[in-house]
């Protein structure tokens, strides 16, 4: 096998080399490495690539593909602007190529995502739009970088800021491996019709590899398969889609790597959230004669790794065909992974939080135990004079069910000592209780190194139903993007799942059944201040997730006065959200990078 | 005068209509309205435009230009995605046109920035890149919108996310007013050569109006004048540059509106930070015969408001030619304006903060008194057993000097009550003191409605030398982007300025002279934990503001061990910064929207 560089054509709209497929087919064994990367941990990420490449080679694969930016982690955000970081990434890819060859892994073709650059980053009005950092893919073989591809389509919506960082690519790379022409693309490229997939189709490739760092959101997996099918049809080629897994600050990557044939048949699918090596034998058309085709939308660069079909495989592999999880299972897993990876990747030994007996902290406790095991989880009951007996019982019950560390720190004496110094009344007293709890949790964190978890849910963050520096304290907010009605559904699902598996349900039934209360004054319940959660969550989803206006919400059948009150609460709580801890995004629009609103904002809907 | 619509040419690269200038000149009186806008307050912003238009008309001006997005405020961020908000902006511009005519202000040509849209916003992979919301300019005359221009160049770096929001314009608007052809542009358009200014030059216009919302940063005013001169030369036309003033969350707009002739002569300049109507008589070339020119980079649309030269002006105006402020004066004013507008635009009656006797809270106090007057400023001394006598004296001295409200709330009894409940030692005890202070300030805020000010400076935010939910509590952080060495320089400048004006210097000399200390344990000084501030601030500026790597900083002459320690501190404090209050940006790169780094990030320089 030689590494021959084929024809290169400069200008868009120019002729490209296309292979006329003949009827001969070869079988390539393709591996997709669905791995968990850590931002900035280049050594660790390279080690993971080495490990999975060895496993792929051992399985007999001809090619193994990893996710987008697998060497740097994703997203690296403004690290892009530091030349030392860009250099570290460029060195990592060169060192990886050499390291693979030195480890006897030079023959398998390895596809990795990394950060490259051909000029300074785009930081001001004078910066060039055409050069700069690139969201890149490298094809490695026999110790060398055979070719590089730069992502064409840069998402700049939602949580993505890629036009802030990257210059777009404008060339398609086609590499002949085992006689089959393979095109390479990165993430967003698959969302756009008429782009690299269309040109890959005109170039007559047999396979398009698409490497991703595609964050989870509810129901996104239901969009992926039809999308990949559309692109497979456009390219008239098999598509191998590989995504990373794991948590990174507000994002959770769910994997769901898969292979779809040109006719839309789902050939292989990896499980969500878990590190997996997905291996499949693909019958792909041999590249035939190469001839020029006019009028492609971009230039195409051909490279040859091996032009001869590989020898027949000794024993075919049966590709994994995982079933997608149910919506609730998937959401629960996303929350567990987000929490686990925040704790592990930031080197925290343990977590601590207030366990009130209410539904939110109970779900946080169950998630934490699922993520870390009970021995790394510390729950503190911090009763005041308004805490009910049943709340303390429910908290203790949960501790028994899950086996987490459980302790009690009464707050009344501290509250009284503040009241003795400062004259307070009403809401100031309610908030004081919450802030004393926050202060105790932070003191325990400082003393023992625990990460504090904030138990707020999306409904509370939306309307500001929380105390700043009180129940909002914490380095991570596991259920920040989960509305209250979904919290209840998840709690019920988790308990049912335990019963299905013959385990003890973690959440006491009374915690699920009783009306939610902050217990900051006598006989308080949430519905004293808020509409029923079914109504509230519907308005929140409309206004926050879908940018619906006031009239649209009222027309949808909601009471105008309730809508007006809720929107007012959402608008004026922006300052609290701005100081909140990160938490995993699971919805179409989470609070954080996903939704950027001014604090100073006098616009009020419906006036 | 008639409103005749001229030739319109569709395609880029096509012919445009250009006026061949003859030697005749007319004098137009041009007014630039440098106003303070509030995001979302469309009614209030329209009222301000009406008010300044009346003043401009009274001064005899033929045209008055306002800033970018003056009707909506700037930046409106994700409000762009709410159709109800876009509709409100579109209605505001139509209502304004009608309202001006109804108020007898129909003859003066009014130029305003606002939010327009010709399609849904760009929120996902399927969104169109060619239609969507626009950062627009409208020219109003006789109750109608005569023409609209959409900003061509969209900044997407630093604090700006404009490709997230807007579709770019691709047409240049030329309007004939008083026989003079005037082209219109928005903000970033002036930073790019070869864009609308170049085409305006080919179209032979006499004046280019550029409307801005250009945030302050130190030394930016020194870049503006040369920039405007370059574009005036490129357009071979006079350039009228108008910018807004005032604070909006993390941004302060400093005005500095000016008019520069084609030959580079500075004709008029408004003072920084203050609302101003800048009026100048400009001798501009009459537009002559119109003929077609080939090969422009964009299409040009001509409109005529009035083709005849105006009658000679009765009495010429002498244009204001303000001198730029000194660097320290300018910085102080930016901080005052940022703080004042955050308080006023968010409707807070007053501010409260801890006054320790140290330099940071003293500068915050002086800024607050300058921004709001002493009667809206509440300072609390919260001594613990480690607070020195001189600190309390210095705090009381400052209170006497400035006349702010001053009170004392000892914290020791509360600290003791927590220590009685939870076994704490070391840093946990230091942080506890700080958190009890935060808790007391928040209780006073809840009880009295004060906005809490956080006294942290940029050096502390950088290295995490603060207590989360302790001294970091607050809704606004006035000196967040000011490094410690600059804090001292500003304190000295403010005192000298007071002496120059024959007033009492606000900051006690001892506060400036003594070594900085957090006073959380006996005899503590900052240099126990940190390098001297001269060294620290130099490293921070290199690493944070300029993205220098570790080797670059060491090569610049810094001790390698010190650099390594400081970079490590900066990297690992990201989680604290993420939960911090907003504060005015004054540097090249502030913490906030300007610098976006992952919390979970294992990259360490120099490993």
Interface residues (C-beta under 8 A of the other chain):
Chain A: X38 X39 X40 X41 X42 X44 X73 X75 X76 X77 X78 X79 X81 X82 X83 X84 X85 X88 X121 X122 X123 X124 X125 X126 X127 X153 X155 X156 X157 X158 X161 X163 X164 X188 X191 X192 X247 X248 X249 X341 X342 X345 X346 X409 X410 X411 X413 X414 X416 X417 X418 X420 X421 X422 X423 X424 X425 X427 X428 X431 X432 X435 X436 X438 X439 X440 X442 X443 X444 X446 X447 X468 X469 X473 X475 X547 X549 X550 X551 X552 X575 X578 X579 X580 X581 X582 X593 X595 X596 X597 X598 X599 X600 X601 X602 X603 X604 X605
Chain B: X38 X39 X40 X41 X42 X44 X75 X76 X77 X78 X79 X81 X82 X83 X84 X85 X88 X121 X122 X123 X124 X125 X126 X127 X153 X155 X156 X157 X158 X161 X163 X164 X188 X191 X192 X247 X248 X249 X341 X342 X345 X346 X409 X410 X411 X413 X414 X416 X417 X418 X420 X421 X422 X423 X424 X425 X427 X428 X431 X432 X435 X436 X438 X439 X440 X442 X443 X444 X446 X447 X468 X469 X473 X475 X547 X549 X550 X551 X552 X575 X578 X579 X580 X581 X582 X593 X595 X596 X597 X598 X599 X600 X601 X602 X603 X604 X605
